[in-house]
């Protein structure tokens, strides 16, 4: 299998600090790609569309897949490493979480479009979790989402590294060290 591009994924449950960490990585000068789900929810709400997770979960999953395919292709033109808030594998996790079938086309996309083997898992963090117009899941569902993402990434052949619940700067530095983008000591792998 060819070496994947320098694409680094942040995953986990909702409200675990992924978007804040992605913003900190962008502020440090790295290329980033926004999460599909939140962007799609904003777009669908703006137009009164049906592609919302609470209205049509299957359509929402297809919209996320289309988003991830486009973003992966666009990232190939970006300089240096690129950090993603979620990936194609999260779409598989979303479908599993909702007891919906995972289509062969999605599995094929996950086999073809790869990311760095090391994926950063941000576990559920009750102290920072909150709901908003785009995030309607409760804390229990956020925890369950994290567990499902752990499963689907491992099944897809990725190694999960748990990002510790520390300050935003410390989490950013942890990720950068693990990606060999900082002279600080190497990080330790979390058990799979």
C-alpha positions as CSV (number, residue, x, y, z in Angstrom):
1,X,0.0,0.0,0.0
2,X,1.4,3.4,-0.9
3,X,2.3,5.8,1.9
4,X,-0.7,8.0,2.9
5,X,-0.4,11.8,2.5
6,X,0.5,13.8,5.7
7,X,-3.2,14.0,6.7
8,X,-3.7,13.9,10.5
9,X,-7.2,13.2,11.9
10,X,-8.8,14.4,15.2
11,X,-11.8,12.3,16.2
12,X,-13.9,11.5,19.3
13,X,-17.3,12.3,20.6
14,X,-19.1,15.7,20.2
15,X,-18.0,18.4,22.6
16,X,-14.6,16.9,23.3
17,X,-12.6,20.0,22.1
18,X,-11.7,18.9,18.5
19,X,-12.8,22.2,16.9
20,X,-10.9,24.2,19.5
21,X,-7.8,22.1,19.0
22,X,-8.1,22.4,15.2
23,X,-8.3,26.2,15.5
24,X,-5.1,26.1,17.7
25,X,-3.3,24.1,15.1
26,X,-4.4,26.6,12.4
27,X,-3.2,29.5,14.6
28,X,0.2,27.7,14.8
29,X,0.4,27.9,11.0
30,X,-0.9,24.4,9.9
31,X,-3.4,23.6,7.3
32,X,-6.8,22.4,8.6
33,X,-10.1,21.0,7.3
34,X,-13.3,21.7,9.2
35,X,-15.7,19.0,10.4
36,X,-18.3,18.0,7.8
37,X,-21.2,17.5,10.3
38,X,-21.3,20.9,11.8
39,X,-20.8,22.6,8.4
40,X,-23.6,20.6,6.8
41,X,-26.0,21.3,9.7
42,X,-25.4,25.0,9.3
43,X,-25.9,24.9,5.5
44,X,-29.0,22.7,5.8
45,X,-30.5,24.9,8.5
46,X,-29.9,28.0,6.4
47,X,-31.8,26.6,3.4
48,X,-34.4,24.6,5.3
49,X,-32.9,21.4,3.9
50,X,-33.8,17.8,4.9
51,X,-30.1,16.7,5.3
52,X,-30.1,17.1,9.1
53,X,-29.2,14.2,11.5
54,X,-32.5,14.6,13.4
55,X,-34.6,14.7,10.1
56,X,-32.9,12.3,7.7
57,X,-29.8,10.5,9.1
58,X,-29.1,8.6,5.9
59,X,-29.1,11.7,3.8
60,X,-27.0,13.4,6.4
61,X,-24.4,10.6,6.1
62,X,-24.3,10.8,2.3
63,X,-23.8,14.6,2.6
64,X,-20.9,14.0,5.0
65,X,-19.4,11.4,2.7
66,X,-19.5,13.8,-0.2
67,X,-18.0,16.5,2.0
68,X,-15.1,14.2,3.1
69,X,-14.4,13.1,-0.5
70,X,-14.1,16.7,-1.6
71,X,-12.1,17.9,1.4
72,X,-9.6,15.0,1.0
73,X,-9.1,15.9,-2.7
74,X,-8.6,19.6,-1.8
75,X,-6.2,18.8,0.9
76,X,-3.9,17.1,-1.6
77,X,-3.2,20.6,-2.9
78,X,-2.3,22.1,0.5
79,X,1.2,22.6,1.7
80,X,2.7,20.6,4.6
81,X,0.7,18.5,7.0
82,X,-3.1,18.9,7.1
83,X,-5.2,18.4,10.2
84,X,-8.8,17.1,9.8
85,X,-11.6,17.5,12.3
86,X,-13.0,14.0,11.6
87,X,-12.7,11.9,8.4
88,X,-14.5,9.4,6.2
89,X,-14.1,6.8,9.0
90,X,-16.3,9.0,11.2
91,X,-19.1,8.6,8.7
92,X,-18.9,4.9,9.2
93,X,-19.1,5.5,12.9
94,X,-22.1,7.8,12.6
95,X,-24.0,5.1,10.6
96,X,-23.1,2.4,13.2
97,X,-24.1,4.7,16.0
98,X,-27.5,5.1,14.4
99,X,-28.0,1.4,13.5
100,X,-27.9,2.2,9.8
101,X,-26.2,0.1,7.1
102,X,-22.8,1.1,5.9
103,X,-22.8,1.0,2.1
104,X,-20.1,-0.6,0.0
105,X,-19.4,2.7,-1.7
106,X,-18.4,4.2,1.7
107,X,-16.2,1.2,2.6
108,X,-14.5,1.5,-0.8
109,X,-13.9,5.2,-0.2
110,X,-12.4,4.4,3.2
111,X,-10.0,1.9,1.6
112,X,-8.9,4.3,-1.1
113,X,-8.6,7.6,0.7
114,X,-6.2,7.1,3.6
115,X,-4.9,9.3,6.4
116,X,-1.8,8.9,8.6
117,X,-2.1,5.7,10.5
118,X,-1.9,7.5,13.9
119,X,-5.3,9.1,14.7
120,X,-5.9,11.5,17.6
121,X,-8.8,10.5,19.8
122,X,-10.3,13.2,22.0
123,X,-12.3,11.4,24.7
124,X,-15.5,12.7,26.2
125,X,-14.7,15.5,28.6
126,X,-17.7,16.4,30.8
127,X,-16.2,19.6,32.1
128,X,-16.2,21.2,28.6
129,X,-19.2,19.5,27.0
130,X,-22.1,21.7,26.1
131,X,-25.0,21.7,23.6
132,X,-25.7,24.3,20.9
133,X,-27.8,24.8,17.7
134,X,-25.7,22.2,15.9
135,X,-24.9,19.8,18.7
136,X,-28.0,18.3,20.2
137,X,-26.6,15.0,21.6
138,X,-26.6,14.4,25.4
139,X,-23.5,13.5,27.4
140,X,-24.3,9.8,27.3
141,X,-24.5,9.9,23.5
142,X,-21.3,11.8,23.3
143,X,-19.6,9.1,25.3
144,X,-21.1,6.4,23.1
145,X,-19.9,8.2,20.0
146,X,-16.4,8.3,21.3
147,X,-16.5,4.5,22.0
148,X,-17.9,3.8,18.5
149,X,-15.2,6.0,16.9
150,X,-12.5,4.1,18.8
151,X,-14.0,0.8,17.3
152,X,-14.3,1.9,13.7
153,X,-10.9,3.5,13.4
154,X,-9.2,0.4,14.9
155,X,-11.2,-1.8,12.5
156,X,-10.0,0.4,9.6
157,X,-6.4,-0.2,10.6
158,X,-5.7,3.1,12.4
159,X,-3.7,3.4,15.6
160,X,-5.5,5.6,18.2
161,X,-3.6,8.1,20.4
162,X,-5.7,9.5,23.2
163,X,-5.2,13.3,23.6
164,X,-5.0,14.1,27.3
165,X,-7.6,16.6,28.8
166,X,-5.2,19.4,29.5
167,X,-5.0,23.0,28.4
168,X,-5.5,23.9,24.8
169,X,-1.8,24.8,24.3
170,X,-0.7,21.5,25.9
171,X,-3.1,19.5,23.6
172,X,-1.8,21.3,20.6
173,X,1.8,20.7,21.6
174,X,1.0,17.0,22.3
175,X,-0.4,16.6,18.7
176,X,2.5,18.4,17.1
177,X,5.0,16.3,19.1
178,X,3.3,13.1,18.0
179,X,3.4,14.2,14.4
180,X,7.1,15.0,14.7
181,X,6.4,18.7,14.1
182,X,8.0,19.9,17.2
183,X,11.4,19.3,18.8
184,X,9.8,18.2,22.1
185,X,10.1,14.6,23.2
186,X,8.1,12.0,21.3
187,X,4.7,11.0,22.7
188,X,3.7,7.5,23.9
189,X,1.1,5.5,22.0
190,X,-2.1,4.7,23.7
191,X,-3.1,1.0,23.8
192,X,-5.2,-0.1,20.9
